[in-house]
Amino acid sequence: MLPCPRVISGVLLLVAAVSCVELTQRDWWEKAGFYQIYPRSFKDSDGDGIGDLNGITSKLQYLKDIGVRAFWMSPINKSPMVDFGYDISDYRAIQPEYGTMEDFEHLVTEAKRVGLKVIMDLVPNHSSDKHEWFVKSENREQGYDEYYVWHDGVDNPQGGRKLPPSNWVQAFRGSAWQWSEKRMQYYLHQFTVEQPDLNYRNPKVVQEMKDVITFWLDKGVDGFRIDAVPCLYEAEANGSFPDEPISGLTNDQDDFDYLTHVYTQNQPETLDMVYQWRELVDQYQKDHGGETRVLMTEAYTSLEILHEYYVSPDGRLGSHMPFNFGLITDLRINSTAEDFVKVVQSWMEIVPPGHAANWVMGNHDRSRVGTRSGTERIDAMNMIIHSLPGPTVTYQGEEIGMTDVIISWEETKDPAACNAGEELYAQKSRDPCRTPFQWDDSTLAGFTNGSTTWLPVGPNYRTVNVKVENGLEKSHLKVYKAMMKLRESKTFQHGSVKASAVKENVLAIVRELQGYNTYITLVNLGGAIELFDGIALASRLPSKLRFEVVGIDSHHVRGGAVATNDILLLPNESFVLVARVAPVDRLHESICEAWLEQ
């Protein structure tokens, strides 16, 4: 078909016949950037060296400015802080050192004012041993007797106190069973001894947690990140708990990896509980209106099981976002482009039709990107994760390139490290990735106006911080913002995705949508110069491509051009190229529509 001429305001345009692309409506969370806040280390407002709610409120505009749509906070509930909030003593109260309920309500109000969603961290598997539920259960108070997992133990061949019911090992070393002198029974704790496991085979416990969810929904939160979901249920047979098989990964019988956790994780009932929570939040939306309340679930488990976190075989909906940890767990500093492609493809293959993939780059339990992948790949990892379809999750500080901080044994706070002892603590500690956020180059990185911080500030804070990076022509923060801006485009929200290994160490992610710009993210994962012809990367590429986003070490500048058939990548270089579609070919773009209506 020949193009038909149209005259608009005296200008002759050749309008080619093209078909409109039907763009699927995306829910707010499906195209969002999520940001994890570790409250203790984000921003201190009162000078005590510990981050708090008012500190978060004071930085909401920052979150808005970098392009995220929602933030989830590690627990802010009342807690003895044995595991820094993951040992909750009151699910309906705020930890005093973080602020008050009024502070939280103000945070929610301000977040909504600037256009941000608030996600709470829900810790359903266990409570603190200081929680009134546990105190009453340990005392066998009527109605609370079976709130936790109790057992008499097994006979001791040597006589004396009975032995633990099974060989189960907790995540922080040692037996997962603790003897209670008050109750004269063992209780299960899959984490620290101060974190007893709740008994989800008791309908009262199930309802208690549903009531907690409703309480916070009534406070205006927009969803929940649900902690340690695989641990909710344990296998039980005839009143006993079977021993777990030895994994062969280590000879250390106190180490969590000593066993294969087939009876303490991923039981069939766990998925049903997730489906019940989804029914609850969906019904809440129907009853109260507003946008979707989101469930985000933490589960380090197989892809087959994660598929069912999305939806059951009979169609029951589960988690909106079963966290995808592949970019954390399945890649190494020497991973090739093909390794990256496999991680992307393996996840895309398990996402059910009509559901969204998600990409998690870091969190408060894992070494930072710049440490585990190398500082030279910080921009590359931010480009990769934000070039993929679906929501992303950024751990605080990854946008400015923060790295792990060396923490001495004397400075160590993490219970996982403390339980490991001085010789092993560095292998187990999560403190290095939890250090205070680096806001500026003033004393203590602008995190606090006090004289101390709960963990040491990173020694590189004078150069790696928000203030300095905002002022530079090129910085990790500028790259992050540019990628978040790019994700607002129609191509990134609705286009196809193709990840490929152009060469052993060259990764390409192509985003295409008919009638809109094509974007090509290129990453050199190796230490050698790479040269290749990019003409086959996407359909109908022009002879030249433009640089849309460039890493801080790139020799290119945004807006510059490169010959499509002669693309050169320096060692560890990364950038995003764009093939722009002329307005005359974008009939569904508003500017073209305006022209044609004249």
C-alpha positions in Angstrom: 0.0 0.0 0.0 1.3 3.4 -0.9 1.3 6.1 1.7 -1.5 8.6 1.4 -0.6 12.3 1.4 -2.2 14.6 4.0 -1.9 18.4 4.1 -1.7 19.8 7.7 -1.1 23.5 8.1 0.4 23.7 4.7 2.9 20.9 5.4 2.7 17.7 3.2 3.0 14.6 5.3 3.2 11.0 4.0 1.1 8.9 6.5 1.9 5.2 6.2 -0.9 2.7 6.9 -0.1 1.0 10.2 -2.2 -1.0 12.6 -2.6 0.3 16.2 -1.1 -1.8 18.9 -3.6 -2.7 21.6 -1.9 -1.8 24.9 -2.9 -4.0 27.8 -3.9 -2.1 30.8 -1.4 -2.5 33.6 -2.2 -2.3 37.3 -0.1 0.3 39.3 2.2 -2.3 40.8 2.9 -4.1 37.6 4.9 -1.2 36.2 6.2 0.1 39.5 9.6 0.5 41.0 9.6 -0.6 44.7 12.1 0.5 47.2 13.1 -1.3 50.4 13.7 0.8 53.4 15.6 -0.7 56.4 14.2 1.8 58.9 17.0 1.5 61.4 19.5 2.7 58.8 17.6 5.1 56.5 17.4 8.5 58.2 17.6 9.5 61.9 15.4 12.5 62.9 16.1 12.7 66.6 19.9 12.3 66.9 20.0 8.9 68.7 21.8 7.3 65.8 18.9 5.0 64.8 16.7 5.7 61.8 13.0 6.3 62.5 9.6 7.0 60.9 10.0 10.8 60.9 13.3 10.4 59.2 11.6 8.4 56.4 8.9 11.0 56.1 11.5 13.7 55.7 12.9 11.8 52.6 9.7 10.9 50.8 10.3 13.5 48.1 13.7 11.9 47.5 11.9 8.6 46.8 9.5 10.4 44.5 12.3 12.1 42.7 14.3 9.0 41.9 11.2 7.5 40.3 10.0 4.8 42.7 6.2 4.2 43.1 6.2 2.4 46.4 8.4 1.6 49.4 8.3 -1.3 51.8 9.7 -1.0 55.3 11.4 -3.8 57.3 9.4 -4.2 60.5 8.5 -1.2 62.5 6.4 -3.1 65.0 7.1 -3.1 68.8 9.9 -5.5 69.4 12.7 -6.4 71.8 15.0 -6.0 68.8 16.7 -9.4 69.2 16.4 -9.7 65.4 15.9 -6.0 64.8 12.1 -6.1 64.4 11.6 -9.6 63.0 10.8 -10.6 66.6 7.5 -8.8 67.1 6.0 -8.4 70.6 3.0 -6.4 69.5 1.7 -6.6 65.9 -0.5 -3.5 66.4 2.1 -1.1 68.0 5.1 0.9 66.8 8.6 0.3 68.1 9.2 3.3 70.4 12.7 4.1 69.0 11.1 4.4 65.6 8.3 6.7 66.7 4.6 6.6 67.5 1.5 5.5 65.8 0.8 9.1 65.1 4.2 9.3 63.4 3.2 6.3 61.3 -0.2 7.8 60.4 1.6 11.0 59.4 4.0 9.0 57.2 1.1 7.4 55.4 -0.7 10.7 54.9 2.5 12.4 53.5 3.3 9.4 51.3 -0.2 9.6 49.7 0.2 13.3 49.3 3.4 12.9 47.2 2.0 9.9 45.3 3.8 7.0 47.0 2.4 3.7 48.2 3.3 2.3 51.6 4.0 -1.4 52.0 4.3 -3.0 55.5 6.5 -5.9 56.4 4.4 -8.7 57.8 6.2 -11.4 60.0 3.6 -14.2 60.3 5.8 -17.2 60.9 6.9 -16.3 64.4 6.6 -13.7 67.2 8.8 -12.6 70.0 8.8 -14.7 73.1 7.8 -11.5 74.8 4.5 -11.4 72.9 1.5 -11.8 75.1 0.4 -14.8 73.0 3.6 -16.7 73.8 3.5 -15.7 77.5 -0.1 -17.0 77.8 0.7 -20.1 75.7 3.8 -20.9 77.8 1.6 -20.7 80.9 -1.0 -22.9 79.3 -3.6 -20.2 79.6 -6.9 -21.4 78.2 -7.4 -20.4 74.5 -3.7 -19.9 73.9 -2.4 -23.4 74.7 -1.9 -24.3 71.0 -0.8 -20.9 69.6 2.8 -22.2 69.2 4.4 -25.4 68.2 4.9 -27.4 71.4 6.1 -31.0 72.0 7.0 -33.2 75.0 10.2 -34.3 73.4 11.5 -37.9 73.0 12.8 -40.2 75.6 16.5 -39.8 76.6 18.3 -43.2 76.7 20.6 -41.7 79.3 17.7 -40.6 81.5 16.9 -37.1 82.6 15.1 -34.4 80.6 13.7 -35.6 77.3 15.5 -34.8 74.1 14.3 -32.4 71.3 11.6 -33.9 69.1 13.7 -34.0 66.0 17.1 -33.0 64.6 15.8 -29.7 63.1 18.3 -26.8 63.0 17.4 -23.2 63.2 18.5 -20.6 60.7 20.9 -19.0 63.1 22.7 -22.2 64.2 21.8 -24.8 66.7 18.7 -26.8 67.5 15.4 -25.4 66.4 13.9 -26.7 69.7 14.0 -24.9 73.0 13.0 -26.4 76.4 10.6 -24.3 78.5 10.9 -24.9 82.2 7.5 -23.3 82.8 5.6 -25.5 80.4 7.9 -28.5 80.6 7.8 -28.9 76.8 9.9 -27.9 73.8 8.8 -25.1 71.5 9.9 -24.7 67.9 11.9 -21.7 66.7 13.2 -21.7 63.2 15.1 -18.5 63.9 16.5 -17.3 67.2 15.4 -18.9 70.5 13.5 -15.6 71.2 11.4 -16.1 68.0 8.9 -19.0 68.7 7.1 -20.3 65.6 3.3 -19.8 65.6 1.1 -22.8 65.0 -0.9 -22.3 61.8 -2.7 -25.6 62.3 -4.7 -23.7 64.9 -7.5 -21.7 63.3 -7.3 -19.1 66.0 -3.8 -18.2 64.9 -4.8 -18.0 61.3 -7.6 -15.6 62.2 -5.2 -13.5 64.5 -2.9 -12.9 61.6 -5.8 -12.0 59.3 -7.0 -9.5 61.9 -3.5 -8.0 62.0 -3.6 -7.6 58.2 -6.9 -5.9 58.4 -5.7 -3.6 61.2 -2.9 -2.2 59.0 -5.1 -2.0 55.9 -7.4 0.2 58.0 -4.4 2.4 58.7 -4.0 3.0 55.0 -1.2 0.7 53.9 -1.2 -0.4 50.3 0.1 -4.0 50.8 2.5 -6.3 52.6 5.8 -7.9 52.1 5.5 -11.2 53.9 8.5 -12.6 55.6 9.8 -16.2 55.6 6.7 -17.7 54.1 8.1 -21.2 53.4 8.4 -21.8 57.2 4.7 -21.3 58.1 3.9 -25.0 58.4 5.9 -28.0 59.5 5.3 -31.7 58.7 3.7 -33.7 61.5 2.8 -37.3 61.6 1.0 -39.0 64.5 2.1 -36.2 66.9 5.8 -36.4 66.0 8.1 -34.4 63.8 10.3 -36.5 61.5 14.1 -35.9 61.3 15.3 -34.1 58.2 17.8 -35.7 55.9 21.5 -34.7 56.0 22.3 -32.5 53.0 26.0 -33.3 52.7 26.9 -29.6 52.2 28.7 -29.3 55.5 29.9 -31.4 58.5 28.9 -28.7 60.9 25.8 -30.1 62.6 24.8 -26.8 64.0 24.8 -25.1 60.6 21.5 -24.5 58.9 22.9 -26.0 55.7 23.6 -29.3 57.5 20.1 -30.5 56.7 17.8 -30.6 53.7 14.7 -28.8 55.0 11.9 -31.0 53.6 9.8 -31.0 56.7 10.2 -27.4 57.9 9.7 -25.6 54.6 7.3 -25.5 51.6 4.6 -27.7 53.1 1.4 -27.9 50.9 -0.6 -25.9 53.5 1.7 -22.9 53.1 0.4 -22.1 49.6 -3.2 -22.3 50.8 -2.4 -19.7 53.5 -1.0 -17.4 50.8 -4.2 -17.9 48.8 -6.3 -17.0 51.9 -4.4 -13.8 52.4 -4.9 -12.9 48.8 -8.6 -13.4 49.2 -8.6 -11.2 52.2 -6.8 -8.2 50.6 -8.9 -8.5 47.4 -12.1 -8.5 49.4 -10.8 -5.5 51.3 -10.4 -3.6 48.1 -13.9 -4.6 47.0 -15.3 -3.4 50.3 -13.3 -0.2 50.7 -12.4 0.8 47.1 -9.1 2.3 46.1 -6.3 0.7 44.1 -5.0 -2.9 44.5 -3.4 -3.8 47.8 -0.4 -5.9 47.0 1.1 -9.0 48.5 4.9 -9.6 48.1 6.2 -12.9 49.4 9.7 -13.8 50.4 10.4 -17.4 49.5 13.8 -18.9 48.6 12.5 -22.0 46.9 12.2 -23.8 43.6 10.8 -22.2 40.5 8.1 -24.9 40.3 6.8 -23.9 43.8 7.2 -20.2 43.0 4.9 -20.7 40.0 2.2 -21.8 42.4 2.7 -18.8 44.6 1.2 -16.8 41.7 -1.8 -19.0 41.2 -3.0 -22.5 42.3 -3.7 -25.3 39.8 -7.4 -24.7 40.3 -7.1 -20.9 39.7 -6.9 -19.5 43.2 -4.8 -16.3 43.2 -1.8 -16.0 45.5 1.0 -13.5 45.7 1.1 -10.6 43.3 4.9 -10.7 43.6 6.6 -13.9 44.7 10.0 -12.4 45.0 12.4 -13.4 42.2 15.8 -13.7 43.8 17.5 -15.1 40.7 19.7 -12.1 40.2 21.0 -12.5 43.7 21.3 -16.2 44.2 22.1 -17.5 40.7 24.8 -15.1 39.5 28.4 -14.8 40.4 31.1 -12.2 39.7 32.3 -14.3 36.8 28.9 -15.1 35.4 28.7 -14.9 31.6 26.0 -13.3 29.4 24.5 -16.7 28.9 24.2 -17.1 32.7 22.2 -13.8 32.8 20.0 -15.0 30.0 19.2 -18.2 31.7 18.2 -16.4 34.9 15.8 -14.1 32.9 14.3 -16.9 30.8 13.9 -19.3 33.6 11.8 -16.8 35.5 9.8 -15.6 32.5 8.9 -19.3 31.9 7.2 -19.8 35.3 5.2 -16.6 35.2 1.6 -17.6 34.5 -0.3 -15.7 31.7 -1.8 -12.5 32.9 0.7 -12.2 35.7 3.8 -10.0 36.0 7.4 -10.9 36.4 9.5 -9.2 39.1 13.1 -8.5 39.7 14.9 -8.1 43.0 18.4 -6.8 43.0 19.2 -6.8 46.8 17.9 -6.7 50.3 18.9 -6.4 54.0 20.0 -10.1 54.1 22.3 -10.2 51.2 25.6 -8.6 50.2 25.2 -5.4 48.2 25.4 -5.5 44.4 28.7 -3.5 44.2 30.3 -6.0 46.6 29.0 -9.3 45.2 29.2 -8.3 41.5 32.0 -5.7 41.6 31.8 -2.0 41.8 32.4 -1.8 38.0 29.0 -3.5 37.4 26.9 -1.3 39.6 25.5 0.7 36.7 25.2 -2.5 34.6 23.0 -4.2 37.2 20.8 -1.2 37.6 20.4 -1.1 33.8 19.7 -4.8 33.6 17.0 -5.0 36.3 15.2 -1.9 35.0 15.3 -3.0 31.4 13.2 -6.1 32.2 9.4 -6.2 32.2 7.4 -6.0 35.5 8.0 -4.4 38.9 11.5 -4.1 40.3 12.7 -3.9 43.9 15.7 -1.8 44.9 17.3 -2.0 48.3 18.2 1.3 49.8 21.6 2.6 48.7 21.9 0.5 45.6 20.9 3.5 43.6 24.0 5.4 44.7 26.3 2.4 44.6 26.8 1.7 48.3 28.9 -1.3 49.1 29.3 -3.6 52.1 31.1 -2.2 55.1 33.6 -4.2 57.1 32.2 -4.7 60.6 34.4 -5.8 63.5 33.4 -8.5 65.9 33.1 -5.9 68.6 30.7 -3.8 66.4 28.6 -6.8 65.3 24.9 -6.6 66.0 23.3 -9.3 63.8 22.1 -12.3 65.7 23.1 -14.6 62.9 26.7 -13.4 63.3 26.7 -13.3 67.1 25.4 -16.9 67.3 28.2 -18.0 64.9 30.9 -16.8 67.2 34.0 -14.7 66.6 35.6 -17.2 64.2 32.6 -17.6 61.9 30.7 -14.3 62.4 32.0 -12.6 59.2 30.6 -15.5 57.1 27.1 -15.1 58.6 26.8 -11.4 59.3 24.3 -9.3 57.6 25.5 -6.1 59.2 27.8 -5.1 56.3 24.8 -4.4 54.1 22.7 -2.7 56.8 24.9 0.3 57.5 23.5 3.9 57.6 22.3 5.4 54.3 24.8 7.9 52.9 23.0 11.2 52.3 25.8 13.7 52.0 29.5 14.3 52.7 29.0 15.8 56.2 29.8 14.1 59.4 28.2 10.6 59.6 27.0 11.0 56.0 24.1 13.2 57.0 22.3 10.2 58.5 22.0 11.7 61.9 22.7 15.0 63.7 23.9 13.0 66.7 27.4 11.8 67.5 27.0 8.1 66.9 25.3 5.6 64.7 24.0 2.1 65.6 26.3 0.6 62.9 29.4 2.3 61.5 29.0 4.6 58.4 30.8 3.4 55.3 34.3 4.9 54.9 33.5 6.0 51.3 30.6 8.2 52.3 32.3 11.4 51.3 32.2 10.4 47.6 29.3 7.9 47.5 26.3 9.8 48.7 23.1 11.5 47.3 24.4 15.1 47.5 27.6 14.5 45.6 26.1 12.2 43.0 23.3 14.7 42.3 25.9 17.3 41.5 28.0 15.1 39.1 27.4 15.0 35.3 27.7 11.2 35.5 26.9 9.1 38.7 25.2 5.9 39.7 22.3 8.0 41.0 21.9 9.7 37.6 22.0 6.4 35.8 19.3 5.0 38.2 17.0 8.0 37.7 17.4 7.8 33.9 16.5 4.1 33.9 13.4 4.8 36.1 12.4 7.5 33.7 12.8 5.2 30.8 10.5 2.7 32.4 7.7 5.2 32.1 7.8 4.8 28.3 5.2 2.7 26.4 7.9 0.4 25.1 9.1 -0.5 28.6 5.6 -0.9 30.0 4.0 -2.8 27.1 6.8 -3.9 24.7 8.3 -7.3 24.1 11.5 -8.3 25.7 14.4 -10.4 24.4 17.5 -11.1 26.4 20.4 -12.6 24.4 24.1 -13.3 24.7 25.7 -11.4 21.8 29.1 -12.7 22.8 30.3 -14.7 25.8 30.5 -11.5 27.9 28.1 -9.2 26.1 24.5 -9.2 27.3 21.7 -7.5 25.2 18.2 -6.8 26.4 15.9 -5.5 23.6 12.6 -3.9 24.3 10.4 -3.4 21.2 6.8 -2.2 20.6 5.3 -1.5 17.2 5.2 2.2 16.5 7.3 3.2 19.5 11.0 3.6 20.2 13.1 0.4 20.4 15.6 0.3 23.3 18.7 -1.9 23.5 20.5 -2.4 26.7 24.1 -3.6 26.2 26.4 -4.7 29.0 30.0 -5.9 28.7 30.5 -8.3 31.6 34.2 -8.9 30.8 37.5 -7.1 31.0 38.2 -7.0 27.2 37.0 -4.6 24.5 34.1 -6.1 22.5 33.2 -5.1 19.0 30.1 -6.4 17.1 27.4 -5.8 14.5 24.1 -4.9 16.2 21.9 -4.8 13.1 20.3 -8.2 14.0 19.5 -7.3 17.6 16.0 -6.0 16.7 13.8 -5.6 13.6 14.2 -2.6 11.3 17.0 -0.9 13.0 18.3 2.3 11.4 22.0 2.7 10.5 22.7 4.7 13.6 21.5 4.4 17.2 21.5 7.0 19.9 22.8 6.7 23.4 19.9 7.1 25.8 21.6 6.1 29.1 25.3 5.7 29.7 27.2 4.3 32.7 29.6 6.4 34.6 32.7 4.8 33.1 31.4 4.9 29.6 33.3 7.1 27.1 30.0 8.0 25.5 27.5 10.8 26.3 23.7 10.8 26.1 22.5 11.9 22.7 25.6 10.8 20.9 25.4 8.3 18.0 26.9 5.0 17.1 26.8 3.0 13.8 24.5 0.1 14.3 26.9 -2.3 12.5 29.9 -1.2 14.5 29.2 -1.1 18.2 32.1 -1.1 20.5 32.0 -1.8 24.3 34.9 -1.0 26.5 35.7 -3.4 29.4 32.7 -3.4 31.9 31.0 -0.7 29.9 27.2 -0.5 29.8 24.7 1.7 28.1 21.2 1.9 26.6 20.7 2.6 22.9 17.5 3.9 21.3 16.2 3.6 17.8 13.7 6.4 17.6 10.5 6.2 15.7 9.7 9.2 13.6 6.4 10.9 14.8 4.9 10.4 11.4 5.0 6.6 12.0 3.5 6.8 15.5 -0.1 7.2 14.7 -1.1 6.3 18.2 1.2 8.9 19.8 -0.7 11.9 21.0 1.4 14.4 19.0 0.6 12.7 15.7 -3.1 12.4 16.6 -3.1 16.1 17.3 -1.6 16.8 13.9 -4.1 14.6 12.1 -7.0 16.3 13.8 -6.1 19.7 12.5 
